[in-house]
Amino acid sequence: MDKDIINWGIMGCGSIAREFANALKAVPSANLIAAASKTGKSRGFAEEFDLPYYYDNYDDFVKNEKMDVVYIATTHNFHYENAMLCLNNDKHVLCEKPFALNKNQASRLIETAKAKGLFLMEAMWTRFSPALSRLVSMIREGLIGEIKTLKGQFCIDVPFDPVHRLYNPDLAGGALLDLGIYPIAFACMVLEKYPVQITGTLNIGKTGVDEESHYLLKFDKGETALLSSACTFSAPINFTIYGTKGHILVPDFYFPSKLVIKLNDKKEEHINVPYESNGKNYEAIEVMKCLQKNKIESDKQTFYDTIKIIEIMDKLRGKDLIYPCELN
């Protein structure tokens, strides 16, 4: 793509769409021109961000010829349908996590992007954060020795409401897809590989989605990851990597900006690794770099990465958790 300015559109106008729109302001060559929503939010969103185009349906939105790439910020159940609509209308796509509900959906999206020569990437923004890059470098250099165990959790207290996206099975709700994906992906990103054994337990609530879930991942050299997610209680959203020479704590790893290092018999060291804007600008920059190079896949967040994470979640769900939209 031989363009100095890349025009973005956003599909879905909720809170995460607003975060991404604000992040694009920190990317000089990004130009947000359009937004679409089926819930009547597009006009207000367009006024807030001074956009020339807004749509109340997606069919007209994807036909905007000035738009180069679409960021999909709809609820989980619509990701596959929305991404496929964009690809079939020759739009490059950055799709919020989870990329799709299952491996079959993800594979079809990837096959379509490859066939049409279009860029496609899951919006796993933490992969591009400066803190993760610093953390991985430390581990590669052997700072805390041989890695033994990783522990992470993403647990928040959301009052029960059967129509809330976290409790609504029709929106592919539950802790695993919305929250659990973060510690699962973070563990794999830190170790730079994927587990050879996957076990877990889901506590299914009265609406039929997992309100709490816990995961045990084992890797090829014996490393284990003990991970949890929940929407019924709150806990520190922290991640810790334990090695033979010490450990590294990543406070609030969903928005990582600090590393706390404790080597054996030494004092704690706090390292600040701030991010610009709200952090989502880094994934936008990656997308645009790939588009400028006419790449259909990121080297940092590959199709393989997306498929492996979805495989893990498929395995954890098993037959205990099937969303109504998967049966259509």
KETORBA-148727 format. One record per residue (C-alpha): residue in three letters; y, z negated, x; residue number from 1. Coordinates in nm, 4 decimals. Layout:
@r=ALA north=Y up=Z east=X k=NUM
...
This chain:
@r=MET north=0.0000 up=0.0000 east=0.0000 k=1
@r=ASP north=0.3148 up=0.1233 east=0.1711 k=2
@r=LYS north=0.5736 up=-0.0994 east=0.0017 k=3
@r=ASP north=0.8228 up=-0.3490 east=0.1377 k=4
@r=ILE north=0.8410 up=-0.5323 east=-0.1955 k=5
@r=ILE north=0.5312 up=-0.6093 east=-0.4004 k=6
@r=ASN north=0.5732 up=-0.6590 east=-0.7745 k=7
@r=TRP north=0.3770 up=-0.9398 east=-0.9381 k=8
@r=GLY north=0.2825 up=-1.0119 east=-1.2953 k=9
@r=ILE north=0.1439 up=-1.3364 east=-1.4337 k=10
@r=MET north=-0.1140 up=-1.3525 east=-1.7107 k=11
@r=GLY north=-0.0966 up=-1.6853 east=-1.8916 k=12
@r=CYS north=0.2219 up=-1.8925 east=-1.9017 k=13
@r=GLY north=0.1057 up=-2.2533 east=-1.8678 k=14
@r=SER north=0.1800 up=-2.5153 east=-1.6037 k=15
@r=ILE north=-0.0186 up=-2.3568 east=-1.3198 k=16
@r=ALA north=0.1504 up=-2.0213 east=-1.3882 k=17
@r=ARG north=0.4835 up=-2.1985 east=-1.3542 k=18
@r=GLU north=0.3735 up=-2.3474 east=-1.0202 k=19
@r=PHE north=0.2785 up=-2.0038 east=-0.8916 k=20
@r=ALA north=0.6028 up=-1.8464 east=-1.0144 k=21
@r=ASN north=0.7975 up=-2.1100 east=-0.8246 k=22
@r=ALA north=0.5828 up=-2.0526 east=-0.5157 k=23
@r=LEU north=0.6639 up=-1.6801 east=-0.5189 k=24
@r=LYS north=1.0302 up=-1.7711 east=-0.4711 k=25
@r=ALA north=0.9357 up=-1.8817 east=-0.1187 k=26
@r=VAL north=0.7794 up=-1.5423 east=-0.0375 k=27
@r=PRO north=1.0601 up=-1.2996 east=0.0562 k=28
@r=SER north=0.8718 up=-0.9757 east=-0.0143 k=29
@r=ALA north=0.7323 up=-1.0932 east=-0.3493 k=30
@r=ASN north=0.9004 up=-0.9866 east=-0.6716 k=31
@r=LEU north=0.7829 up=-1.1403 east=-0.9990 k=32
@r=ILE north=0.8667 up=-0.8953 east=-1.2765 k=33
@r=ALA north=0.6407 up=-0.9667 east=-1.5735 k=34
@r=ALA north=0.4586 up=-1.2350 east=-1.7685 k=35
@r=ALA north=0.2190 up=-1.2252 east=-2.0609 k=36
@r=SER north=0.0817 up=-1.4831 east=-2.2996 k=37
@r=LYS north=-0.1115 up=-1.4739 east=-2.6247 k=38
@r=THR north=0.0328 up=-1.8090 east=-2.7291 k=39
@r=GLY north=0.3975 up=-1.7099 east=-2.7633 k=40
@r=LYS north=0.5116 up=-1.8540 east=-2.4315 k=41
@r=SER north=0.5996 up=-1.5324 east=-2.2492 k=42
@r=ARG north=0.9594 up=-1.4989 east=-2.3671 k=43
@r=GLY north=1.0559 up=-1.8508 east=-2.2624 k=44
@r=PHE north=0.8715 up=-1.8034 east=-1.9331 k=45
@r=ALA north=1.0561 up=-1.4752 east=-1.8702 k=46
@r=GLU north=1.3900 up=-1.6375 east=-1.9451 k=47
@r=GLU north=1.3129 up=-1.9296 east=-1.7137 k=48
@r=PHE north=1.2276 up=-1.7007 east=-1.4210 k=49
@r=ASP north=1.4644 up=-1.4161 east=-1.5082 k=50
@r=LEU north=1.1915 up=-1.1558 east=-1.5571 k=51
@r=PRO north=1.2662 up=-0.8087 east=-1.6945 k=52
@r=TYR north=0.9347 up=-0.7800 east=-1.8806 k=53
@r=TYR north=0.7374 up=-1.0105 east=-2.1064 k=54
@r=TYR north=0.4469 up=-0.9448 east=-2.3397 k=55
@r=ASP north=0.2661 up=-1.1186 east=-2.6243 k=56
@r=ASN north=-0.0513 up=-0.9196 east=-2.5621 k=57
@r=TYR north=-0.2415 up=-0.8301 east=-2.2482 k=58
@r=ASP north=-0.3144 up=-0.4674 east=-2.3307 k=59
@r=ASP north=0.0529 up=-0.3721 east=-2.3047 k=60
@r=PHE north=0.1060 up=-0.6012 east=-2.0059 k=61
@r=VAL north=-0.1544 up=-0.4304 east=-1.7853 k=62
@r=LYS north=-0.0025 up=-0.0888 east=-1.8588 k=63
@r=ASN north=0.3225 up=-0.1810 east=-1.6823 k=64
@r=GLU north=0.3254 up=0.0799 east=-1.4050 k=65
@r=LYS north=0.5772 up=-0.1108 east=-1.1944 k=66
@r=MET north=0.3426 up=-0.4064 east=-1.1546 k=67
@r=ASP north=0.1211 up=-0.4039 east=-0.8436 k=68
@r=VAL north=-0.0803 up=-0.7234 east=-0.8643 k=69
@r=VAL north=-0.1598 up=-0.9799 east=-1.1334 k=70
@r=TYR north=-0.2059 up=-1.3529 east=-1.0980 k=71
@r=ILE north=-0.4430 up=-1.4763 east=-1.3703 k=72
@r=ALA north=-0.3596 up=-1.8271 east=-1.4900 k=73
@r=THR north=-0.5436 up=-1.8421 east=-1.8211 k=74
@r=THR north=-0.8138 up=-2.0935 east=-1.9153 k=75
@r=HIS north=-1.1557 up=-2.0630 east=-1.7510 k=76
@r=ASN north=-1.3260 up=-1.8949 east=-2.0422 k=77
@r=PHE north=-1.0907 up=-1.5958 east=-2.0201 k=78
@r=HIS north=-1.0954 up=-1.5369 east=-1.6416 k=79
@r=TYR north=-1.3711 up=-1.2762 east=-1.6439 k=80
@r=GLU north=-1.2316 up=-1.0865 east=-1.9428 k=81
@r=ASN north=-0.8750 up=-1.0945 east=-1.8109 k=82
@r=ALA north=-0.9659 up=-0.9961 east=-1.4551 k=83
@r=MET north=-1.1809 up=-0.7087 east=-1.5770 k=84
@r=LEU north=-0.8974 up=-0.5840 east=-1.7984 k=85
@r=CYS north=-0.6625 up=-0.5824 east=-1.5001 k=86
@r=LEU north=-0.9102 up=-0.4065 east=-1.2726 k=87
@r=ASN north=-0.9862 up=-0.1447 east=-1.5346 k=88
@r=ASN north=-0.6133 up=-0.0737 east=-1.5522 k=89
@r=ASP north=-0.5860 up=-0.0342 east=-1.1747 k=90
@r=LYS north=-0.4167 up=-0.3662 east=-1.1025 k=91
@r=HIS north=-0.4967 up=-0.5787 east=-0.7989 k=92
@r=VAL north=-0.5964 up=-0.9329 east=-0.8951 k=93
@r=LEU north=-0.5564 up=-1.2904 east=-0.7777 k=94
@r=CYS north=-0.7574 up=-1.5021 east=-1.0229 k=95
@r=GLU north=-0.7372 up=-1.8784 east=-1.0589 k=96
@r=LYS north=-1.0433 up=-2.0848 east=-0.9897 k=97
@r=PRO north=-1.3079 up=-2.0869 east=-1.1089 k=98
@r=PHE north=-1.3103 up=-1.7130 east=-1.0533 k=99
@r=ALA north=-1.5631 up=-1.6713 east=-1.3342 k=100
@r=LEU north=-1.8039 up=-1.8878 east=-1.5326 k=101
@r=ASN north=-2.1162 up=-1.7858 east=-1.3446 k=102
@r=LYS north=-2.2529 up=-1.5698 east=-1.0668 k=103
@r=ASN north=-2.3306 up=-1.2754 east=-1.2945 k=104
@r=GLN north=-1.9706 up=-1.2519 east=-1.4130 k=105
@r=ALA north=-1.8347 up=-1.2914 east=-1.0594 k=106
@r=SER north=-2.0671 up=-1.0225 east=-0.9251 k=107
@r=ARG north=-1.9585 up=-0.7745 east=-1.1923 k=108
@r=LEU north=-1.5915 up=-0.8339 east=-1.1105 k=109
@r=ILE north=-1.6540 up=-0.7823 east=-0.7405 k=110
@r=GLU north=-1.8576 up=-0.4660 east=-0.8034 k=111
@r=THR north=-1.5765 up=-0.3276 east=-1.0199 k=112
@r=ALA north=-1.3104 up=-0.4034 east=-0.7587 k=113
@r=LYS north=-1.5164 up=-0.2355 east=-0.4874 k=114
@r=ALA north=-1.5839 up=0.0719 east=-0.7033 k=115
@r=LYS north=-1.2155 up=0.1130 east=-0.7870 k=116
@r=GLY north=-1.0828 up=0.0206 east=-0.4409 k=117
@r=LEU north=-0.8761 up=-0.2683 east=-0.5755 k=118
@r=PHE north=-0.7964 up=-0.6011 east=-0.4132 k=119
@r=LEU north=-0.9545 up=-0.9086 east=-0.5725 k=120
@r=MET north=-0.9461 up=-1.2739 east=-0.4649 k=121
@r=GLU north=-1.0103 up=-1.6180 east=-0.6077 k=122
@r=ALA north=-0.7020 up=-1.8403 east=-0.5921 k=123
@r=MET north=-0.8505 up=-2.1206 east=-0.3833 k=124
@r=TRP north=-0.5130 up=-2.2144 east=-0.2413 k=125
@r=THR north=-0.6307 up=-2.5098 east=-0.0310 k=126
@r=ARG north=-0.8170 up=-2.2650 east=0.1948 k=127
@r=PHE north=-0.4787 up=-2.1384 east=0.3153 k=128
@r=SER north=-0.3082 up=-2.4762 east=0.3596 k=129
@r=PRO north=-0.1831 up=-2.5704 east=0.7086 k=130
@r=ALA north=-0.3613 up=-2.9070 east=0.6822 k=131
@r=LEU north=-0.7030 up=-2.7478 east=0.6343 k=132
@r=SER north=-0.6459 up=-2.5172 east=0.9301 k=133
@r=ARG north=-0.5530 up=-2.8169 east=1.1481 k=134
@r=LEU north=-0.8520 up=-3.0152 east=1.0215 k=135
@r=VAL north=-1.1013 up=-2.7381 east=1.0929 k=136
@r=SER north=-0.9598 up=-2.6946 east=1.4437 k=137
@r=MET north=-1.0067 up=-3.0648 east=1.5145 k=138
@r=ILE north=-1.3656 up=-3.0573 east=1.3974 k=139
@r=ARG north=-1.4436 up=-2.7419 east=1.5974 k=140
@r=GLU north=-1.3033 up=-2.9118 east=1.9074 k=141
@r=GLY north=-1.5398 up=-3.2060 east=1.8561 k=142
@r=LEU north=-1.2697 up=-3.4670 east=1.7968 k=143
@r=ILE north=-1.4948 up=-3.6835 east=1.5779 k=144
@r=GLY north=-1.8197 up=-3.5683 east=1.7336 k=145
@r=GLU north=-2.1196 up=-3.4478 east=1.5376 k=146
@r=ILE north=-2.0474 up=-3.4380 east=1.1654 k=147
@r=LYS north=-2.2786 up=-3.6594 east=0.9605 k=148
@r=THR north=-2.1377 up=-3.7156 east=0.6126 k=149
@r=LEU north=-1.8501 up=-3.5955 east=0.3971 k=150
@r=LYS north=-1.7246 up=-3.7848 east=0.0931 k=151
@r=GLY north=-1.4763 up=-3.6547 east=-0.1613 k=152
@r=GLN north=-1.3764 up=-3.7043 east=-0.5208 k=153
@r=PHE north=-1.1417 up=-3.5571 east=-0.7772 k=154
@r=CYS north=-1.1272 up=-3.7994 east=-1.0685 k=155
@r=ILE north=-0.8425 up=-3.8185 east=-1.3178 k=156
@r=ASP north=-0.8019 up=-4.0095 east=-1.6431 k=157
@r=VAL north=-0.7313 up=-3.7719 east=-1.9290 k=158
@r=PRO north=-0.7278 up=-3.9266 east=-2.2798 k=159
@r=PHE north=-1.0042 up=-3.7843 east=-2.4918 k=160
@r=ASP north=-0.8956 up=-3.4950 east=-2.7120 k=161
@r=PRO north=-1.1626 up=-3.2482 east=-2.8258 k=162
@r=VAL north=-0.9178 up=-2.9547 east=-2.8117 k=163
@r=HIS north=-0.7894 up=-3.0373 east=-2.4618 k=164
@r=ARG north=-0.9055 up=-2.7788 east=-2.2086 k=165
@r=LEU north=-1.1016 up=-3.0435 east=-2.0151 k=166
@r=TYR north=-1.3028 up=-3.1528 east=-2.3190 k=167
@r=ASN north=-1.3269 up=-2.8250 east=-2.5087 k=168
@r=PRO north=-1.6518 up=-2.6320 east=-2.4487 k=169
@r=ASP north=-1.4984 up=-2.3156 east=-2.5961 k=170
@r=LEU north=-1.2497 up=-2.3223 east=-2.3046 k=171
@r=ALA north=-1.5306 up=-2.3860 east=-2.0519 k=172
@r=GLY north=-1.4063 up=-2.7405 east=-2.0083 k=173
@r=GLY north=-1.5559 up=-3.0295 east=-1.8190 k=174
@r=ALA north=-1.5149 up=-3.1943 east=-1.4805 k=175
@r=LEU north=-1.7276 up=-2.9570 east=-1.2717 k=176
@r=LEU north=-1.5475 up=-2.6246 east=-1.3142 k=177
@r=ASP north=-1.1972 up=-2.7689 east=-1.3316 k=178
@r=LEU north=-1.2100 up=-3.0545 east=-1.0799 k=179
@r=GLY north=-1.5465 up=-3.0586 east=-0.9023 k=180
@r=ILE north=-1.4912 up=-2.7150 east=-0.7570 k=181
@r=TYR north=-1.2275 up=-2.8656 east=-0.5257 k=182
@r=PRO north=-1.4401 up=-3.1195 east=-0.3341 k=183
@r=ILE north=-1.7331 up=-2.8750 east=-0.3332 k=184
@r=ALA north=-1.5215 up=-2.5957 east=-0.1850 k=185
@r=PHE north=-1.3429 up=-2.8337 east=0.0526 k=186
@r=ALA north=-1.6724 up=-2.9574 east=0.1972 k=187
@r=CYS north=-1.7869 up=-2.6002 east=0.2593 k=188
@r=MET north=-1.4511 up=-2.4993 east=0.4053 k=189
@r=VAL north=-1.4496 up=-2.7955 east=0.6445 k=190
@r=LEU north=-1.8031 up=-2.7255 east=0.7660 k=191
@r=GLU north=-1.7523 up=-2.3468 east=0.7504 k=192
@r=LYS north=-2.0913 up=-2.2974 east=0.5878 k=193
@r=TYR north=-2.2809 up=-2.3515 east=0.2653 k=194
@r=PRO north=-2.5507 up=-2.6012 east=0.1673 k=195
@r=VAL north=-2.9233 up=-2.5434 east=0.1908 k=196
@r=GLN north=-3.0010 up=-2.8091 east=-0.0726 k=197
@r=ILE north=-2.8042 up=-2.8793 east=-0.3908 k=198
@r=THR north=-2.8641 up=-3.1685 east=-0.6293 k=199
@r=GLY north=-2.6464 up=-3.3507 east=-0.8770 k=200
@r=THR north=-2.6091 up=-3.5212 east=-1.2095 k=201
@r=LEU north=-2.3838 up=-3.4444 east=-1.5056 k=202
@r=ASN north=-2.2775 up=-3.6982 east=-1.7666 k=203
@r=ILE north=-2.2397 up=-3.4871 east=-2.0794 k=204
@r=GLY north=-1.9916 up=-3.6198 east=-2.3365 k=205
@r=LYS north=-1.9830 up=-3.5871 east=-2.7136 k=206
@r=THR north=-1.8169 up=-3.2431 east=-2.7054 k=207
@r=GLY north=-2.0939 up=-3.1051 east=-2.4858 k=208
@r=VAL north=-1.9123 up=-3.0794 east=-2.1522 k=209
@r=ASP north=-1.9556 up=-3.2899 east=-1.8379 k=210
@r=GLU north=-1.7040 up=-3.5733 east=-1.8420 k=211
@r=GLU north=-1.8264 up=-3.7009 east=-1.5066 k=212
@r=SER north=-2.0415 up=-3.5253 east=-1.2494 k=213
@r=HIS north=-2.1714 up=-3.6107 east=-0.9049 k=214
@r=TYR north=-2.3073 up=-3.3822 east=-0.6343 k=215
@r=LEU north=-2.5166 up=-3.4165 east=-0.3215 k=216
@r=LEU north=-2.5097 up=-3.1213 east=-0.0842 k=217
@r=LYS north=-2.7234 up=-3.0996 east=0.2290 k=218
@r=PHE north=-2.6462 up=-2.8547 east=0.5094 k=219
@r=ASP north=-2.8602 up=-2.6916 east=0.7765 k=220
@r=LYS north=-2.7997 up=-2.9505 east=1.0501 k=221
@r=GLY north=-2.8572 up=-3.2457 east=0.8211 k=222
@r=GLU north=-2.4957 up=-3.3013 east=0.7221 k=223
@r=THR north=-2.4550 up=-3.4349 east=0.3700 k=224
@r=ALA north=-2.1646 up=-3.4191 east=0.1273 k=225
@r=LEU north=-2.1368 up=-3.6874 east=-0.1431 k=226
@r=LEU north=-1.8927 up=-3.5583 east=-0.4033 k=227
@r=SER north=-1.7707 up=-3.6535 east=-0.7501 k=228
@r=SER north=-1.5402 up=-3.5371 east=-1.0261 k=229
@r=ALA north=-1.4403 up=-3.6884 east=-1.3598 k=230
@r=CYS north=-1.1833 up=-3.6631 east=-1.6353 k=231
@r=THR north=-1.2469 up=-4.0076 east=-1.7868 k=232
@r=PHE north=-1.1220 up=-4.2341 east=-1.5055 k=233
@r=SER north=-0.8877 up=-4.2111 east=-1.2104 k=234
@r=ALA north=-0.9621 up=-4.2669 east=-0.8433 k=235
@r=PRO north=-0.7891 up=-4.1715 east=-0.5174 k=236
@r=ILE north=-0.8199 up=-3.7952 east=-0.4715 k=237
@r=ASN north=-0.9292 up=-3.8322 east=-0.1118 k=238
@r=PHE north=-1.1719 up=-3.6599 east=0.1218 k=239
@r=THR north=-1.3254 up=-3.8125 east=0.4359 k=240
@r=ILE north=-1.5286 up=-3.6514 east=0.7128 k=241
@r=TYR north=-1.7474 up=-3.8911 east=0.9152 k=242
@r=GLY north=-1.8697 up=-3.8048 east=1.2618 k=243
@r=THR north=-2.0383 up=-3.9786 east=1.5516 k=244
@r=LYS north=-1.7033 up=-4.0453 east=1.7239 k=245
@r=GLY north=-1.4958 up=-4.1437 east=1.4216 k=246
@r=HIS north=-1.3689 up=-4.0097 east=1.0931 k=247
@r=ILE north=-1.0795 up=-3.8147 east=0.9423 k=248
@r=LEU north=-0.9326 up=-3.9004 east=0.6042 k=249
@r=VAL north=-0.7445 up=-3.6374 east=0.4039 k=250
@r=PRO north=-0.5401 up=-3.8235 east=0.1411 k=251
@r=ASP north=-0.4785 up=-3.6315 east=-0.1812 k=252
@r=PHE north=-0.6805 up=-3.3392 east=-0.0463 k=253
@r=TYR north=-0.5877 up=-3.1282 east=-0.3502 k=254
@r=PHE north=-0.2387 up=-3.1102 east=-0.1966 k=255
@r=PRO north=-0.3241 up=-3.1822 east=0.1677 k=256
@r=SER north=-0.0270 up=-3.2691 east=0.3856 k=257
@r=LYS north=-0.1541 up=-3.5543 east=0.6033 k=258
@r=LEU north=-0.4562 up=-3.6312 east=0.8224 k=259
@r=VAL north=-0.5536 up=-3.9883 east=0.9116 k=260
@r=ILE north=-0.7700 up=-4.0016 east=1.2236 k=261
@r=LYS north=-0.9721 up=-4.3078 east=1.3214 k=262
@r=LEU north=-1.1777 up=-4.2672 east=1.6347 k=263
@r=ASN north=-1.4284 up=-4.5361 east=1.7288 k=264
@r=ASP north=-1.2524 up=-4.8412 east=1.8848 k=265
@r=LYS north=-0.9090 up=-4.6783 east=1.8605 k=266
@r=LYS north=-0.6082 up=-4.7242 east=1.6344 k=267
@r=GLU north=-0.5493 up=-4.4994 east=1.3383 k=268
@r=GLU north=-0.3372 up=-4.1926 east=1.4002 k=269
@r=HIS north=-0.1423 up=-4.0335 east=1.1170 k=270
@r=ILE north=-0.0588 up=-3.6644 east=1.1477 k=271
@r=ASN north=0.1745 up=-3.4999 east=0.8992 k=272
@r=VAL north=0.0975 up=-3.1355 east=0.8239 k=273
@r=PRO north=0.3522 up=-3.0418 east=0.5564 k=274
@r=TYR north=0.3395 up=-2.7282 east=0.3489 k=275
@r=GLU north=0.6309 up=-2.5153 east=0.2336 k=276
@r=SER north=0.7266 up=-2.4837 east=-0.1333 k=277
@r=ASN north=0.4381 up=-2.6158 east=-0.3456 k=278
@r=GLY north=0.1676 up=-2.4664 east=-0.1233 k=279
@r=LYS north=0.0600 up=-2.1846 east=-0.3507 k=280
@r=ASN north=0.2879 up=-1.9499 east=-0.1601 k=281
@r=TYR north=0.0245 up=-1.9291 east=0.1152 k=282
@r=GLU north=-0.2345 up=-1.7627 east=-0.1064 k=283
@r=ALA north=0.0308 up=-1.5192 east=-0.2301 k=284
@r=ILE north=0.1172 up=-1.4331 east=0.1302 k=285
@r=GLU north=-0.2513 up=-1.3687 east=0.2038 k=286
@r=VAL north=-0.2807 up=-1.1356 east=-0.0954 k=287
@r=MET north=0.0261 up=-0.9395 east=0.0104 k=288
@r=LYS north=-0.0890 up=-0.9089 east=0.3708 k=289
@r=CYS north=-0.4167 up=-0.7641 east=0.2460 k=290
@r=LEU north=-0.2392 up=-0.5223 east=0.0125 k=291
@r=GLN north=-0.0167 up=-0.4008 east=0.2955 k=292
@r=LYS north=-0.3302 up=-0.3280 east=0.4976 k=293
@r=ASN north=-0.5045 up=-0.1585 east=0.2010 k=294
@r=LYS north=-0.7811 up=-0.4183 east=0.2058 k=295
@r=ILE north=-0.9747 up=-0.5035 east=-0.1086 k=296
@r=GLU north=-1.1005 up=-0.8374 east=0.0239 k=297
@r=SER north=-0.9499 up=-1.1267 east=0.2185 k=298
@r=ASP north=-1.1133 up=-1.2253 east=0.5472 k=299
@r=LYS north=-1.0251 up=-1.5886 east=0.4707 k=300
@r=GLN north=-1.1389 up=-1.6130 east=0.1065 k=301
@r=THR north=-1.4150 up=-1.3564 east=0.0926 k=302
@r=PHE north=-1.6275 up=-1.2321 east=-0.1943 k=303
@r=TYR north=-1.9157 up=-1.4142 east=-0.0259 k=304
@r=ASP north=-1.7219 up=-1.7418 east=-0.0360 k=305
@r=THR north=-1.6557 up=-1.7021 east=-0.4074 k=306
@r=ILE north=-2.0157 up=-1.6160 east=-0.4882 k=307
@r=LYS north=-2.1565 up=-1.9077 east=-0.2857 k=308
@r=ILE north=-1.9342 up=-2.1640 east=-0.4613 k=309
@r=ILE north=-2.0239 up=-2.0245 east=-0.8025 k=310
@r=GLU north=-2.3929 up=-2.0354 east=-0.7066 k=311
@r=ILE north=-2.3548 up=-2.4046 east=-0.6263 k=312
@r=MET north=-2.1944 up=-2.4743 east=-0.9636 k=313
@r=ASP north=-2.4556 up=-2.2655 east=-1.1464 k=314
@r=LYS north=-2.7259 up=-2.4730 east=-0.9764 k=315
@r=LEU north=-2.5570 up=-2.8009 east=-1.0678 k=316
@r=ARG north=-2.5135 up=-2.6984 east=-1.4303 k=317
@r=GLY north=-2.8696 up=-2.5786 east=-1.4676 k=318
@r=LYS north=-2.9720 up=-2.5817 east=-1.8326 k=319
@r=ASP north=-2.7696 up=-2.8955 east=-1.9096 k=320
@r=LEU north=-2.4357 up=-2.7231 east=-1.9508 k=321
@r=ILE north=-2.3979 up=-2.3783 east=-2.1058 k=322
@r=TYR north=-2.0631 up=-2.2737 east=-2.2508 k=323
@r=PRO north=-2.0489 up=-2.0978 east=-2.5897 k=324
@r=CYS north=-1.8547 up=-1.8074 east=-2.4353 k=325
@r=GLU north=-2.1489 up=-1.7393 east=-2.2011 k=326
@r=LEU north=-2.3699 up=-1.6649 east=-2.4999 k=327
@r=ASN north=-2.1463 up=-1.3888 east=-2.6402 k=328
